[in-house]
């Protein structure tokens, strides 16, 4: 043990003693506070008993009995603490005695070593030292070899970690590639979904326009402005209405149908006769118009000019046969029918113009709807592409950061491997140097042993050896005298320590006797407490009204709480 370590341990011991003194002072303060608190409680109880006319005798007063019990428990705790402190002191003195015994043994060994030795013993010592040196060098070589093996294992572990990191980086790259491919697939699916949604919107718009046109066609058909339908209705009405005195009753100015756009200026005069081919053509024309209205959603149908030419071709032919000699009424009917045909022709042209405008408006609406839908789809696709690009950029940033971290870790591991390799090479070089030194030392040792044997044989009886032996004896005698003085001093210390141990043993015996006395007192107190509890049970019956008082109950509860706190503190300090 060096002087610095001894000073350190001495400082630690002084610090512990200071802490022990602080704890002792704190414990004494706590004990004093408890005694003051008990005295204060005793005074309050006596004052309360004096005010209420209660007995102050401890055997008859339960509060005083509880207070006495708490004081006895506190005193028992104090004696237990004193006994523990004495046991600690005894163990510390025992440790000091053991240290003194070890020091005495070391001094005896030094004295034995310092005693004069014979030549044979000196030779044995030299050989032992040589063997020890060789053993130490051999152990150092073994340690160096083991160290080299450990460094090789560390290098292998680092290389394995580098391979694992490279594999992890490769896996992360594959994961990133798979993520990018997945994002591309999702983007393609999203684009396809946008295209499908655009087509669906276009198809829905076309269906909506088709339904709108169908409704308009039905409304136009319901207005009964078509020439063929009007003429059929007029003929049927003529057949139903009887002629009275050659005059039709239907000379009213307008028809009763709400859909007629032509005024009936004449009566129920019949139109000019039509050819069957014209009737078939008109029926076919009406059917084609209905089919065009039903099949409108594609808007890739017929040319409006062709439809106009077809309508002109299928226009009603007017016959110019001379009317037979008839009455004035029939001539008026014929002229009225001609006027109606002309107005129907104008209305059909106007209807064609309106249909043209309607088709143009519908086509413009469909084109605008298509452009809007395409624009929305492009905007959605651009948004989705921007979101996907943002995610891909985040993934790329994370991959770059991850690769940067792993590259830094790989560089650090590479530097560690290089340092370990350099240290391994240095260890190998040192090992080789040590082997060379061992061989040189062995050669020198062999030469020295030969020279020493020769010199011992030649100069064994020389005066120089005698002088050196005498000087050595003198020094040994001086060392022996010093060792004897040290031994005497240590023996005196030993006797003083033994005296201290005897005094401590006597103190322990006295303490044990005191503890036995205290235990006997505790037994007596327990019996006394049993008697007090019995008397307390008897006094409870007599003083039930007193116990029911709130003030006394609060005092008892406070005493019990303080007792519990004292027990907790004592257990915590123990």
NORLIN-V559505 format. One line per field, one symbol per residue. ss: DSSP state (H for helix, E for strand, C for the rest). burial: + if it has 24 or more other C-alpha atoms within 12 Angstrom, else -. A space follows every 10 residues. Layout:
ss: ???
burial: ???
//
This chain:
ss: CCHHHHHHHH HHHHHHHHHH HHHHHHHHHH HHHHHHHHHH HHHHHHHHHH HHCCCCCCCC CHHHHHHHHH HHHHHHHHHH HHHHHHHHHH HHHHHHHHHH HHHHHHHHHH HHHHCCCCHH HHHHHHHHHH HHHHHHHHHH HHHHHHHHHH HHHHHHHHHH HHHHHHHHHH HHHHHHHHHH HHHHHHHHHH HHHHHHHHHH HHHHHHHHHH HHHHHHHHHH HHCCCCHHHH HHHHHHHHHH CCCECCECCC CCCCCCCCCC CCCCCCCCCC CCCCCHHHHH HHHHHHHHHH HHHHCCCCCC CCCHHHHHHH HHHCCCCCCC CCCCCCCHHH HHHHHHHHHH HHHHHHHHHH HHHHHHHHHH HHHHHHHHHH HHHHHHHHHH HHHHHHHHHH HHHHHHHHHH HHHHHHHHHH HHHHHHHHHH HHHHHHHHHH HHHHHHHHHH HHHHHHHHHH HHHHHHHHCC CCHHHHHHHH HHHHHHHHHH HHHHHHHHHH HHHHHHHHHH HHHHHHHHHH HHHHHHHHHH HHHHHHHHHH HHHHHHHHHH HHCHHHHCCH HHHHHHHHHH HHHHHHHHHH HHHC
burial: ---------- ---------- ---------- ---+---+-- ++--++--+- -------+++ ++++++++++ ++++++++-+ +++------+ --+---+--+ ---+--++-- +--------- ---------- ------+--- +--+---+-- ++--+--++- -+--+---+- -+---+---+ --+---+--+ +--+---+-- ++--++--++ --++--+--+ +--+++++-+ +--+------ -------+-+ ---------+ ++++-+++++ ++-------- -+--++--+- -+++-++-+- -------+-- +--+++---- ---------+ -+++++++-+ +-+++--++- ++--+--++- -++--+--++ --++--++-+ +--++--+-- -+--+---+- --+--+---+ --++-++--+ +-++--++-- +--+---+-- ---------- ---------- ---------- -----+---+ --+---+--+ ---+--+--- +--+---+-- +---+--+-- -+--+---+- -++--+---- ------+--- -+--++--+- -++--+---+ ----
//
